[in-house]
């Protein structure tokens, strides 16, 4: 007998019985609690990005919220505010990249438990 490979994985229940709905519900609730806990940790964890060799530093939460911006006075040239603006944008982007890495680290294993982590609404990966 030939078996076709489907894009979706089949769940095989030992003995051919029906899945224990109570057990599935408990697993889903646990995963939801784990996800919520990880999201709270991300919201409370700060990461930093910098530009211009550290002249501009941005701090964001693991959830991507900008919390702080430090600008070294050496980066301030009243005649060249465009460069300063570029440094600020670069520092914030670097901080957000670090936040995304942290999100992958914290939420990636949970997303895989939900079926691979691709296309899950509300998750950044």
C-alpha positions in Angstrom: 0.0 0.0 0.0 1.4 3.4 -1.0 1.1 6.3 1.4 1.0 9.8 0.0 3.0 12.5 1.8 0.8 15.3 2.7 1.9 18.8 3.5 0.3 18.4 6.9 1.6 15.9 9.5 -0.9 13.2 10.7 -1.3 12.7 14.4 -1.2 9.0 15.1 -2.9 7.9 18.3 -1.6 4.6 19.7 -4.2 1.9 19.6 -6.3 3.9 17.0 -8.4 5.6 19.6 -9.6 9.1 19.8 -7.3 11.7 21.4 -7.9 12.6 25.0 -9.6 15.9 24.6 -8.9 16.9 28.3 -5.2 16.1 27.8 -5.1 18.2 24.6 -6.8 21.1 26.3 -4.3 20.9 29.2 -1.4 20.9 26.8 -2.8 23.9 24.9 -3.4 25.8 28.1 0.2 25.1 29.2 1.6 26.3 25.9 -0.5 29.4 26.2 0.8 30.1 29.7 4.4 29.4 28.5 3.9 31.8 25.6 2.4 34.5 27.9 5.3 34.1 30.4 7.9 34.4 27.6 6.2 37.5 26.2 6.2 39.1 29.7 9.9 38.3 30.0 10.5 39.9 26.6 8.6 43.0 27.7 10.8 43.3 30.8 14.2 42.6 29.2 16.2 45.4 27.7 18.7 45.1 24.8 20.9 47.7 23.3 22.1 48.7 19.9 24.7 51.3 18.9 26.0 53.2 16.0 29.0 55.4 15.3 31.3 53.3 17.4 29.1 53.8 20.5 28.4 57.5 20.0 24.7 56.8 19.9 23.1 53.9 21.9 19.5 52.9 21.8 17.8 50.6 24.4 14.7 48.7 23.5 12.7 46.0 25.3 12.7 42.4 23.9 9.3 43.3 22.6 10.7 46.2 20.5 9.6 49.2 22.6 12.2 52.0 22.6 13.1 52.7 26.2 16.2 54.9 26.0 18.5 56.8 23.7 22.0 58.0 24.7 23.9 60.5 22.5 27.5 61.2 23.2 28.1 65.0 22.9 30.8 64.3 20.4 28.1 63.2 18.0 26.3 66.5 18.1 27.3 68.9 15.4 24.7 71.8 14.9 25.8 72.1 11.3 25.3 68.4 10.6 22.1 67.1 12.2 21.5 64.7 9.3 24.5 62.5 10.4 23.2 62.5 14.0 19.7 61.5 12.7 21.3 58.7 10.7 23.2 57.5 13.7 20.0 57.5 15.8 18.1 55.5 13.2 21.0 53.0 12.9 21.3 52.5 16.7 17.5 51.9 17.0 17.6 49.4 14.1 20.5 47.6 15.7 18.6 47.5 19.0 15.5 46.1 17.3 17.6 43.4 15.5 18.9 42.4 19.0 15.3 42.4 20.2 14.3 40.1 17.3 17.1 37.7 18.1 15.9 37.6 21.7 12.4 37.0 20.5 13.6 34.0 18.4 15.5 32.7 21.4 12.5 33.0 23.8 9.6 32.3 21.5 11.1 30.0 18.9 10.9 26.8 20.9 7.3 27.6 21.8 6.4 28.3 18.2 7.9 25.0 17.1 5.6 23.3 19.6 2.7 25.0 17.8 3.6 23.5 14.5 6.8 25.1 13.2 6.6 28.8 14.0 5.8 30.0 10.5 2.8 32.1 9.9 1.6 32.3 13.5 -0.4 35.5 13.9 1.1 37.9 16.4 4.6 36.3 16.4 7.4 38.1 14.6 8.8 35.1 12.9 
